[in-house]
Every structure is written in structure tokens, then in C-alpha cells.
Amino acid sequence: MTPRRHRTEHTLDVSARPEVLYDLVADVAAWPAVFGPTVHVQHLERGERAERFRIWATVNGGVSDWTSRRTLDPEGLRITFRQERSRPPIASMGGEWRFEALPHGGTRLVLLHDFAAEGDDPETVKWINEALDRNSAEELRALARVAELGHPVRDMVLTFTDTLEFRGAALDAYAFVHRADLWAQRLPHVSRVRLVEEPPGIQDLEMDTVTADGSAHTTRSVRVCEEPSWIAYKQRVTPRLLLGHSGLWEFASGEGGTTVATARHTVVLDPAAVPEVLGADRTLADARAHVRDALGRNSLATMRHAAAFAEAGTGASA
């Protein structure tokens, strides 16, 4: 018997233009920094009007992942999506984003879902509806928050990478980053760490760090670990200057037996925090430069220590 399909609709009126909101949703690579529930997105196929990706997100307190296809319609201001591989207890799920211009300015954001639950069990349907209510509301509010800040999105959303090539096993470098519970002993810019890994491959990481200017920050992140290739993370508690921050550590084989480590960051700046954190006369451009320098410096420091660890041949189990 085919499970019954259930439908939900979540809406929010926003003062920003439809095109601004459409662009935010269309850029799925930036979702982990923009949307609270999204942890990581990995593109599998990417075209001008269609794409396929794997996504990790928090769902009712845990981290789940699935593969989706999307069709982009910038002229019609619509984005449709369908899960290619759903995770139990969801049998199937799809939906649509709509960006409807309001008569007196602004946009009505509409997020539609349709889904089927395994066995059409009432408790499972309730669980899915609760997850959709929570995540959809968070996503709509996050879009409104970024779009209504009064600055071009390109000035607030920043992505950058740093790369380091070294001699040593990729698995050992991966192990250094994976064992973040040892960072307070191994990294000079980390003073305290609390790490919980449950289930295997999903980590909850809280740590205190110090930047080059002496500023101390407490951050909390959820991390997805795919041995031996990459570790993605999403900050749940960010420094004052950031509304969102996600990152990715990647480890790949280079030429001549080397390893190439890459650290990628995507951040959403908080314009209101710039005067408080950097000074009354500072601008978003100053904030971009400051964040690029601070995060890049710490990432390179971590990669250099991981490289030294790998080059010493200490072993991935240490």
C-alpha cells in the first residue's frame, strides 16, 4: 500500500525584494552559514537550471543527511526540490520555494513540503511535521534576517579558502583535525575544548580560541567527519561579528606523494556589530578584511600543525 502524502505550507512576509531572497535560497553552498539547521552541502551535479547535492542538517535534535535534486526558475521566482534518497522514517519528500511580490513592496516567502512517512504511522507523521515546523520557521526567519539588514548580500556573505601542501599522509593530517579534543594541548590559539562524538562521525565541539589581536572567543560547532577526506562544521555559537559561519577541512593527495590540505570558510557578517567590535568608524569592508585575516590565520596555524604531525609519521591513531 502506498503511504499517504501529507502537505505543509509555511509563509513569512519580508520587506526585501523577491530577487534578493531568491538569490539567497538559490545559493545552496552558502546555506550552512545562512540557515540554522543546515550543517553541510556537497554538490554532486551542478548546472545553470538544475543541481543535485547531498545535505546534512539538524532534525529534531540529531543530524540527518539526504540527497536532493532542485530545479531553479529565476524568471518565475520558484525553486522546486525533491529528495532523491530520503532517510527513514521519511519515505519521500519534496517541495517548492516561492517568492511572491507583495502589492505595496516586499515579498511573501512561501515554503511548501509534501512527504510520505514509512508505514504512514501517525506518530511518525507527527515527528516529521514537528521537524518541518521547526526547521521551516528557522529558515524563513534566517532569510528575513539577512535580507533585511539593509546591505547588499555580497557585502555580508564571504567565502574564502587557504591551502597548504606538505609531505605526509593525508590520513594523519585528517586525524589531527578529527581529534579536536586534543587541540588545547596541540594548538596555541586554543585554550579549552569540549568534544562529544555520538554517533561516530558526528561531533559536538565547544572551544575557546584567541585571535592575533588578543580577543578571546567561545564557539560551539557541529561537525560531520568523512574519513579520510573531509571534515565539515557549522558553528552554533559564533563570535559577535558573525551571524553565521560554516567551514570545511579537505585532505587530498598531491603530486609526488604530497598531501594538500584546504580550509574553506563561509561567513555572514553582522553589520550592527561592526562599530561595537571594530570601532565606530569601521565599515563592512573593514569587517570582511578582519574576519578573513583572523579565520585564515587560525586555519593556517591548524594546518601547519597538522602537517608537522603528518610529516613526523606519528600515526593516525594518535
N, C-alpha and C positions, 0 to 999 in steps of 0.2 A: 504494500500500500504506500502510495506516495505521500510524504509528510505534507501537511497543510502549510501554505505560505502565510506569513504574518508581515504586516507593513507598519512602518512608523514614519512620522514626519516631525522634524524639529526646525523651528524658524527663529530668526532674530533680525530685527531692523537695525541697520547700521548707517551712520552718516556718511561713510566713504562711498566713492563711486563703484559701480559694479565691476569695471575693468580692473581696478586695484585689487579687489577681493578675488576676482577670478585668477589673476596672476599669482597671488599667494597660494591658492589651492593647486594651481597647475604645476607649481614648482615643488614636486613631491620630495626632492632631495633636501629641501630646507625644512620639511615637516618636523623632524626631531627637535629643531631649535624653536619652532613656532608653536607646535601643538604639545600640550602636556602629556597626553597618553603615548605619543609616538616615540619609540626609542631609536630605531634604525630603519633605514630603507636601502635596499640593494637592487639597483636596476638589473634586469635580465635582458630586456629588449627596450629600445627607445627610438621612436620615430616622431615626426612632426605632429601627427594627429592621434597616435596610439602608443601605448607603452605597457610593459609588463614588468612587475617588480615583486620582490619579497619584502615584507614589512614585519617588524617586531613592535609590539605595543603592549602597554599595561591594560589588562582586562580584569575587572573585579579583584584587584589586589595582586594578581600574578602577571607574568609576561607570556604572551602568546605570539605565534607567528603564522603567517599565511601568504599565499601568492595571489596577486590580483592583476587583472587587466583593466586598463582605462582607455576611454575614447574622449578626446579633447575637442571641443567645439567653441573656439574663441568668438566666432561671429554670433552664435546663438547663446553665448554665455552659459554653457552647460558642460558638465563633466560627468560621464557615466562610468560606473565601475562594477566589476563582478569578480568575486573570489574564485580563482581557478582551483585552489586547493584549500578548503576550509578545515579548521581544527575542530574535533569533537569538543563539546556536544553540538556544534553548529554543523548542520548537514549542507547548507549552501547559504550564500548571502550576496547581495548586490545592492545597487542603489544609484543615486544621482545627486549631484550638486547643481543648484540653480541660483542665479544671481539676477534678481528681478529689480529693475529700476522703479523707485517709488515716485509718485506724481510730483511731490514737492522736493525732490532731491533725496539722495541716499539710496540704500539698497535693502531689499528683503532677502536675507540669506535663507535658503531652503535646503535642508539635507534630508533626503529620503533614503530609507532602507527597506528592503524586503528580504526575508530569511525563512528558512525551514530548520526546525530542530530535530535532532535524531529521535525517532520514535514519537515525535510530537508530544513528548511528555510535558504536562502543564508546568512542573517545577523548572524544567529546562527552558521552556519558553519564557517564564518569569525571569530566570537568570540572564538570558540574552537581552530581554527588554531592559532590565536594570543596567546592564553594561552599555547598551546603546543610549539610554537616557543620560547616563553619567558622562560617557565619552563625547557624545554629540554636543551636549551643552558646553563642555570644556572647550571643544574645538571651535564652536561658534563664538564663544567669548574671547578666545585667543585671537581669532581673525579680527574681531572688532577692536581688540586692544591694540594690535599692531597697526591696523589700517587707519585708526582714528587718532594717532599720535601727532598728526599734522606735519609729518616729514615724509619725503619720498621713501618708499620701501628700500630702494637701492642704497640709501644713505644709512639705513638702520640694520640691514642684513648683510653680514660679511662672511665670506668663506675664504680660507687660505690654507696652504699646505707647507710643510717643511719636510725635507728628505735627507737621509744620511745613508751613505754606503760604507760598508766595513767588511772585514774578513771575520767570519764566524758563522755558526749555524743559525738559520732563521728560527729554528725551534727553541734554541737557547734564548734568543732575544725576545721571542714571544713569551717564554716562561718568566723572564724578568718582569715584563709588563703585567702578566697574568697574576703574579704573586705580589699584588699591591699591598698585601698585609705586611710585607717586609720593607715597604718604601721609607718608613720613618728611620730605619737603620741604613738604608741604601742611598737615599736622595737628600741632599742638603736643604732643598726647598720644602720638604715635607716634614712636619713636626709631630703629627698624630694621625693614626689610621685606625679605622674600624671596618672590617670586611666580613661579610657573610655571603657564602655561596650555596644557594639552595633554590632550585635543583642545580645539579652540575651544569656549568656553562652560563648560569645567570647569577650575577654578583650584585650585592648592595654595598656600595663603598662610600664611607664618610671620611673626610680627611681635612686637616688644617695645613695650609700652604702659606709661604711667604714669597712675595714678588721682589724684584730687584730694588724697588723703592722702599722696601721695608714693610709694606702693607700686608696684614695678615687676613686670610680669608678661610672660612669654613664652607666646604662644598659637600654635597651628597649626590651620588650618581648611581644609576642602574647601568650595569654593563652586560653585554652579550659577547661571549667568548667562543670563537670558532677556531679551535686548534688545528693547524699551526699558523693559520693565515692572517687572522684579524681579530681585533677586539674593538667593539663599538660601545660608546657610552652616551648617556643622556643625563645631564645634571638636573636633579630635582630641586636642589638648593643652590642658587647661583650667587656670585658676588653682586654687590649693589648696582654696578654699572650695567649689568646684563639682565634682560628679560628672559633669555633662553640661550642655551649653549649645548651643542652636541659635538661629538668628535669620533674619530676613527683612527686606530693604530693598524697599519698593514705591514706585513713582512713577506718579502718575495725574494726569489733567487736573482742575483745579478750576474754580470759577466765574470768569468774567471773564478768561479767559486765564491763570490761575494754575496752578501745579503743587503738588500735595500729596504730600509725602514722608512715609513712615511707616516706623518701625523697630520691629520686634517681636522680643522675646526670650522664649525658654522655657528655664528652668534647673532642674536638680536639685541641691539643696543637699546638702553632706556634713556631717551633724551632728557627726561626730567631729572635724572641722576647725575648728569654731566657737571653742572655747576657745583653740586654738593661734593662730588668725588674728586674732580679735577680743578675746580676753581670757577669763579663767576664769569670770567672772560673766555672760558674754553668752549669749543664748538663740537659738533658731532664728528667733524673731520679729525679733531684732536683725540676724541674718544676712540675712533677707529684705529688711529696710529698707536694709541696707548694699549688697547686690547691686543692688537696684532703683535706688538713688541712683548707684552707680558706673557701671553699664552704661548707665543712662539719660542720665547726664551726658555720657559719651563719645559716645553715639549722637547726642544733640542737637548736640554740637560738630561732629561729622562732617556732619550735615545742614545746619547753618548755613554751613559752609564750602562744601558742595555748592551751596547756594542762592546764595551770593555768586558762585561760579564760573558758575552758570547765568545769574544776573542780569547779569553782566558780558558775556554773549554771547561767551565765549571760543571756543566751538565744541566739539562733541562729540568731535572727533578729537584734541584737545589732551590 
